[in-house]
Amino acid sequence: KPSALKQYYRLRAVTADAAENLHKKRVYTKIFAGFWFYRAKPSALKQYYRLRAVTADAKKKEQKGRKNMTAEALNVMLTDMQKETEKGKLKWRLEVATSEYRDPAEKPTVEADGEIWTVDECYTAYNCEFRGEEFSMITYENIETAGEKTRSTNLVFLPPLAMRIFRLDELAPYAVETSAVLADRIHHLWETLLDMYSKDKNSVGMEVREMEVSLEAE
């Protein structure tokens, strides 16, 4: 939630200031030759730990708000982001990890419905600043191909802002229930950003790397 995020970053900045003041107020006390220890003034320590506790609480509220976001609420947010993006008001940074370009012989396969399906995976991390707040979203797509047939499973996560781990077990606690409408909205945003990048490489920050499929063949 914007209010929780704003409180978190404000308190984090205040805590950083308190930590700096604490460092400045530390008093060196010599115990014996060659050894030193820090003794902080009680007032500075008290302020530092109090602010650290409040900041931790704000961070928990911020993460809880993101985890509790519904597919409908995220869809509304992304719709607004799409409009701002088309107006050139948002600067996106994308990080993609995909198995698409690997040798097909190295990809795992699964047998289902009487056919052999080749499995690909793709993670995409979307980041931008929207209405004064940092936004971070990671999507996952499992693509299975059998000849001309293709089927896919899509997942959406709203992890902590600094999280860039592309593993389902790590991302699972931050999953958002995905609907067909939300999946279409994200796909539309992806196509818009890809088109922008193809026309101007500086319009979107893009990093693409190859990954192995984490699933084992059955």
N, C-alpha and C positions, 0 to 999 in steps of 0.2 A: 504494500500500500504506500502511495506517495508520502503520506504523513509519517509513517514508520520509517521509511527510507531517509526522509529529511532529518528526522530526529537522530537516526543512527549516525549519519555522516557528520551532523553538527556535534554530537557528543564525542565522536571519534577524534574530531579536530581539537575539541577542548581537552580530551584526554592526552593527546599528543603534546599540547602546550603544557599540561600539568607534568608530564613525564620529563619534558625539557627543563622546566623549573626545578623539578626534583634533582635532576642531574647537576644543575648549577649550584644547588644549595647543599649538596653532599659535602661532608667534612671528612678529610683524610685523617685517620687516627693510626699512628704507628704503634704496632704491637712489639715487634722486635726487628732487628736488622734484616732487610730483604723481604719483609712481608707487610702488607697493608690491607686494610678493609675499609668499606664505606659505611658511614653512619649517617643516615638521612634525618633531617629535622622532622619531628613528629607531625607538625602541621602540614608539611609537604607530602609526607607519606599518607596521611589521612585523606587529603584531597585527591591524591592519585588513585588510591584504592577505591574510594567512593565513586569517582567518575568512571573507573574501569568497570565496576559492578553495574552502574547504570547503563553504560555503553553496551555491555554484554546483554543486558535485558532488552535494550532497544533492538539489538541485532536479532535476538530470538523472535521478537514480535515481527520484524521485517521478514524473516524467513518463513514464519508461520503464515503471514499474509500472502506470500507468494505461493506457498504450498496449497493454500486453501482457495486459490483462484479457480473459478469454474471455466469450462470451455467457452461458455457464452460471454463471460467477462473478458477473457483473453481475445476472443473473436472481435469484440467491440474495440478493444485497445489496438489490435492489429489493423482494423479497418481505418481508424484514425491515423495510425502510423503510415498506412499505405497512401493516404491523401497527402500527408506531410512529405512523404518521400517523393511523390510525383511532382510536388511543388519545389523540390530541391532543398527542403529545409532540414532534412535528416542526413547525417553522415554515418553510413553503416560500415561495420567491420565484420567480415565473414571468415570463419575458419572451417574448412571442409576436410573430412577424412573419409576416403571411399576406396572400395575394392574394385571398382568398375574397370580400371585399367590393368588389372593383373591378368596374368596368363590364365585362360579358362581351365587349363589342366590343374592349376593350383587351387581352384575354388572347390569348396565342398558341395556335395549334392545331397538331396533328400528324395525319397521315393514316396509319392502320394498320388492318390486317384489314378493309379495304374501308370504313372509317368515319372520320369526322372527330372527333377528340377535343380538347376544350378543356382546357388545362393550368393547374393551380393549384399553388402551392408554399406550404409552411408550415414555419417553423422555430420550435422551442420550446426555451428554455433553462430547465433545472430547477436550482435551487440551494437547499441547506439545510445545516444542521450536523447531522451524524449521528455519534453516539458520539465526540463531541469533535473531529471533523475536518470541514472544509468539503468538501461534495460538489457537483460541477458536471457536468451532462450536457446535451448539445444533441441534439435529434432533428430530422430532416428528413423531410418527406413530400411526394412528388410525386403529385398526384391528377389523373387524366385522366378526363373525363366525356364520354359520347356518348349523349344522350337519357337513358334510364333506367339505362344501364350506367355503372359506375364501377370503375376499377382504380387501384391505388396502389403506390408503391415507398417503402419505409421505410429510413432510415439512422440510425445511432446513433453519437455521438462523445463521447469523454471528453477534452476539451481542457484546457489549463492553466486554473486557477481564475479568472483575470482575463480570459480570452478571451471576447469577446462579438461576434465577427465572424460574420455569417451569410452565408458564402460557402463553397461546396463545395470549391473549390480550396485554401482556407486550412484547412479543417477535415479534409481528407482524411487527413493523417498521424495523426490521432487517432481514426480509425474503429474501431469494434468490429464484428466479424462478427455480423450480425443473423440471428436465427432467428425462426420463427413464435412460439415460446414467449415469447421476449424481447419481441417486438412486442406480443403480447397483454398481457404484464405491464405494459409502459409505458402501453398504452392504458387498462388498468384503473386505474393510478395517475392518469392524466390525468382520467378520469371522476370519480374520488374527489375530486380537488382542485377540479374544476369544480363538483361538487355542494356541496362545503364553501364555495366562494366565493359560490355563488348564495344560500346561506343566511346567510352572514356575510362581508361584504366585507373584514373585518379578519382573517379566519382565514388567508387566503392573499394574499401580495403578488402582484399581477397587473398587468402592463403589456402592452397590445396595440397594435400599430401596423400600418399598411398597407404593403405592399411590392409592387413590380413583379415579375412572373415574369422570372427571369434567362435562361430558355431562349428561343431564337429559333425562330420558326415554321419548319417545314421545308417 
